[in-house]
Amino acid sequence: MAGLIDMIVSNPAIVNSIAKQVGIDTSDAGSIIGKLAPILMGGAKSNLQSDKDSGGLLKQIEDTKYADMLDKPDSVNMSDKGFIEMGNDILANLTGSKENSREVASHVEQETGISSAVIKSILPMLAPMIIGALTKQTASTVNEFQNQQRSTGLDSILASFIDQDHDGSMIDDVMGMAAKFIFK
């Protein structure tokens, strides 16, 4: 999962684009993204490992437009109403609810000292980048599962990418990655 998070956190084009769209310093944007990315990746893993229908998330991961956005974030108007709506749809799959998204924003505000209003505006901009990273990571493997039931195969592939120590629990992985970015 660290590789997936690094695709986002270590991409200066994403940080610069989000900073520009929100109107904050790039170091603040980088700090916020470093805190949010592991949480949202953990949400993806939780969704895929749960008993609830992961079909919406799987369809998003299969859509290559998110990988294109990850590759060229500066070509996307992240403050566009349509983009924000798309990001909010993704957030629903990653966090489970608006209330959970608010809790994430509040938590990151406490860690960074940056207003939760700013963090809430970044969440729907960052969510498509999370899906883009998952799409890129799984693209080659998805072809192997074309003749199988896609959701079952893709669920396990994605879960294995996120569960680094393969213990069946994402909590320790997400916390370890979050600590990596917090104590940088």
GUBA-91316 format. One line per field, with one value per residue (C-alpha): residue number from 1; residue in three letters; chain; y, z, x. Coordinates in nm, 2 decimals, always signed. Last residue first. Layout:
N
pos	[NUM, ...]
code	[ALA, ...]
unit	[A, ...]
y	[Y, ...]
z	[Z, ...]
x	[X, ...]
This chain:
184
pos	[184, 183, 182, 181, 180, 179, 178, 177, 176, 175, 174, 173, 172, 171, 170, 169, 168, 167, 166, 165, 164, 163, 162, 161, 160, 159, 158, 157, 156, 155, 154, 153, 152, 151, 150, 149, 148, 147, 146, 145, 144, 143, 142, 141, 140, 139, 138, 137, 136, 135, 134, 133, 132, 131, 130, 129, 128, 127, 126, 125, 124, 123, 122, 121, 120, 119, 118, 117, 116, 115, 114, 113, 112, 111, 110, 109, 108, 107, 106, 105, 104, 103, 102, 101, 100, 99, 98, 97, 96, 95, 94, 93, 92, 91, 90, 89, 88, 87, 86, 85, 84, 83, 82, 81, 80, 79, 78, 77, 76, 75, 74, 73, 72, 71, 70, 69, 68, 67, 66, 65, 64, 63, 62, 61, 60, 59, 58, 57, 56, 55, 54, 53, 52, 51, 50, 49, 48, 47, 46, 45, 44, 43, 42, 41, 40, 39, 38, 37, 36, 35, 34, 33, 32, 31, 30, 29, 28, 27, 26, 25, 24, 23, 22, 21, 20, 19, 18, 17, 16, 15, 14, 13, 12, 11, 10, 9, 8, 7, 6, 5, 4, 3, 2, 1]
code	[LYS, PHE, ILE, PHE, LYS, ALA, ALA, MET, GLY, MET, VAL, ASP, ASP, ILE, MET, SER, GLY, ASP, HIS, ASP, GLN, ASP, ILE, PHE, SER, ALA, LEU, ILE, SER, ASP, LEU, GLY, THR, SER, ARG, GLN, GLN, ASN, GLN, PHE, GLU, ASN, VAL, THR, SER, ALA, THR, GLN, LYS, THR, LEU, ALA, GLY, ILE, ILE, MET, PRO, ALA, LEU, MET, PRO, LEU, ILE, SER, LYS, ILE, VAL, ALA, SER, SER, ILE, GLY, THR, GLU, GLN, GLU, VAL, HIS, SER, ALA, VAL, GLU, ARG, SER, ASN, GLU, LYS, SER, GLY, THR, LEU, ASN, ALA, LEU, ILE, ASP, ASN, GLY, MET, GLU, ILE, PHE, GLY, LYS, ASP, SER, MET, ASN, VAL, SER, ASP, PRO, LYS, ASP, LEU, MET, ASP, ALA, TYR, LYS, THR, ASP, GLU, ILE, GLN, LYS, LEU, LEU, GLY, GLY, SER, ASP, LYS, ASP, SER, GLN, LEU, ASN, SER, LYS, ALA, GLY, GLY, MET, LEU, ILE, PRO, ALA, LEU, LYS, GLY, ILE, ILE, SER, GLY, ALA, ASP, SER, THR, ASP, ILE, GLY, VAL, GLN, LYS, ALA, ILE, SER, ASN, VAL, ILE, ALA, PRO, ASN, SER, VAL, ILE, MET, ASP, ILE, LEU, GLY, ALA, MET]
unit	[A, A, A, A, A, A, A, A, A, A, A, A, A, A, A, A, A, A, A, A, A, A, A, A, A, A, A, A, A, A, A, A, A, A, A, A, A, A, A, A, A, A, A, A, A, A, A, A, A, A, A, A, A, A, A, A, A, A, A, A, A, A, A, A, A, A, A, A, A, A, A, A, A, A, A, A, A, A, A, A, A, A, A, A, A, A, A, A, A, A, A, A, A, A, A, A, A, A, A, A, A, A, A, A, A, A, A, A, A, A, A, A, A, A, A, A, A, A, A, A, A, A, A, A, A, A, A, A, A, A, A, A, A, A, A, A, A, A, A, A, A, A, A, A, A, A, A, A, A, A, A, A, A, A, A, A, A, A, A, A, A, A, A, A, A, A, A, A, A, A, A, A, A, A, A, A, A, A, A, A, A, A, A, A]
y	[+1.23, +1.14, +1.18, +1.02, +0.71, +0.70, +0.70, +0.41, +0.21, +0.30, +0.19, -0.14, -0.21, -0.14, -0.34, -0.68, -1.01, -1.07, -1.02, -0.79, -0.53, -0.55, -0.27, -0.46, -0.79, -0.62, -0.50, -0.84, -1.01, -0.77, -0.78, -1.16, -1.16, -0.86, -0.99, -1.33, -1.51, -1.48, -1.13, -1.23, -1.22, -0.88, -0.74, -0.81, -0.56, -0.28, -0.34, -0.08, +0.17, +0.15, +0.16, +0.48, +0.63, +0.54, +0.73, +1.02, +1.03, +1.07, +1.36, +1.63, +1.52, +1.53, +1.86, +2.08, +1.90, +1.97, +2.34, +2.35, +2.13, +2.43, +2.35, +2.27, +1.96, +1.68, +1.83, +1.93, +1.57, +1.43, +1.69, +1.61, +1.24, +1.30, +1.51, +1.22, +0.98, +1.20, +1.23, +0.85, +0.52, +0.67, +0.52, +0.44, +0.77, +0.94, +0.82, +0.98, +1.30, +1.30, +1.27, +1.56, +1.77, +1.69, +1.80, +2.12, +2.21, +2.29, +2.00, +2.14, +1.85, +1.90, +1.96, +1.62, +1.45, +1.09, +1.06, +1.20, +0.94, +0.67, +0.80, +0.79, +0.42, +0.31, -0.04, +0.12, +0.31, +0.00, -0.18, +0.10, +0.09, -0.29, -0.31, -0.43, -0.47, -0.77, -0.59, -0.66, -0.43, -0.14, -0.18, -0.18, +0.13, +0.30, +0.21, +0.39, +0.69, +0.70, +0.64, +0.93, +1.18, +1.24, +1.28, +1.48, +1.73, +1.77, +1.80, +2.07, +2.26, +2.24, +2.35, +2.67, +2.71, +2.84, +2.53, +2.49, +2.59, +2.36, +2.08, +2.12, +2.17, +1.85, +1.65, +1.77, +1.72, +1.34, +1.19, +1.19, +1.03, +0.75, +0.72, +0.61, +0.33, +0.22, +0.23, +0.00]
z	[+0.84, +1.16, +1.03, +0.69, +0.83, +1.11, +0.85, +0.68, +1.00, +1.10, +0.76, +0.78, +1.14, +1.06, +0.74, +0.89, +0.70, +0.81, +0.46, +0.59, +0.32, +0.33, +0.07, -0.24, -0.11, -0.07, -0.42, -0.56, -0.34, -0.44, -0.81, -0.82, -0.65, -0.85, -1.19, -1.19, -1.40, -1.78, -1.75, -1.44, -1.59, -1.75, -1.41, -1.30, -1.55, -1.44, -1.07, -0.97, -1.22, -1.12, -0.75, -0.81, -1.01, -0.74, -0.49, -0.74, -0.78, -0.40, -0.37, -0.52, -0.32, +0.00, -0.07, +0.00, +0.33, +0.43, +0.36, +0.57, +0.84, +0.89, +0.90, +1.24, +1.09, +1.33, +1.47, +1.12, +1.00, +1.26, +1.18, +0.81, +0.88, +1.10, +0.83, +0.58, +0.83, +0.86, +0.48, +0.47, +0.39, +0.38, +0.06, -0.13, -0.04, -0.11, -0.47, -0.52, -0.35, -0.60, -0.89, -0.75, -0.71, -1.07, -1.20, -1.00, -1.14, -0.86, -0.97, -1.32, -1.46, -1.68, -1.38, -1.25, -1.55, -1.46, -1.17, -1.39, -1.66, -1.39, -1.30, -1.66, -1.67, -1.52, -1.36, -1.02, -1.04, -1.13, -0.84, -0.60, -0.71, -0.70, -0.34, -0.21, +0.16, +0.33, +0.38, +0.24, -0.05, +0.15, +0.42, +0.16, -0.01, +0.33, +0.42, +0.09, +0.21, +0.55, +0.39, +0.15, +0.39, +0.61, +0.33, +0.13, +0.42, +0.46, +0.09, +0.07, +0.36, +0.19, -0.14, +0.03, +0.00, -0.26, -0.29, -0.66, -0.65, -0.36, -0.53, -0.85, -0.68, -0.46, -0.76, -0.99, -0.71, -0.71, -0.40, -0.20, -0.48, -0.62, -0.27, -0.14, -0.39, -0.31, +0.06, +0.00]
x	[+0.84, +0.66, +0.31, +0.38, +0.53, +0.28, +0.00, +0.17, +0.19, -0.16, -0.29, -0.10, -0.20, -0.56, -0.58, -0.62, -0.60, -0.24, -0.10, +0.18, +0.11, -0.27, -0.33, -0.21, -0.36, -0.70, -0.68, -0.61, -0.87, -1.15, -1.04, -1.08, -1.42, -1.55, -1.43, -1.59, -1.34, -1.27, -1.12, -0.91, -0.57, -0.64, -0.71, -0.35, -0.20, -0.44, -0.42, -0.16, -0.27, -0.64, -0.55, -0.35, -0.63, -0.88, -0.67, -0.63, -1.01, -1.04, -0.79, -1.01, -1.32, -1.11, -0.94, -1.25, -1.31, -0.94, -0.99, -1.30, -1.12, -0.89, -0.52, -0.36, -0.21, -0.29, -0.61, -0.73, -0.65, -0.89, -1.16, -1.14, -1.16, -1.46, -1.63, -1.57, -1.72, -2.03, -2.05, -2.07, -1.89, -1.54, -1.40, -1.73, -1.90, -1.57, -1.59, -1.93, -1.78, -1.50, -1.74, -1.95, -1.62, -1.52, -1.87, -1.86, -1.51, -1.26, -1.03, -1.00, -0.80, -0.49, -0.27, -0.35, -0.20, -0.09, -0.34, -0.61, -0.53, -0.54, -0.89, -1.00, -0.91, -1.24, -1.19, -1.13, -1.45, -1.64, -1.49, -1.58, -1.95, -1.95, -1.82, -2.16, -2.14, -1.98, -1.66, -1.32, -1.35, -1.49, -1.22, -0.95, -1.09, -1.12, -0.76, -0.66, -0.86, -0.69, -0.34, -0.40, -0.55, -0.24, +0.01, -0.24, -0.28, +0.10, +0.15, -0.12, +0.04, +0.38, +0.22, +0.08, -0.30, -0.54, -0.77, -0.72, -0.35, -0.27, -0.45, -0.26, +0.08, +0.03, -0.09, +0.19, +0.45, +0.37, +0.53, +0.21, +0.01, +0.22, +0.37, +0.03, +0.02, +0.37, +0.29, +0.00]
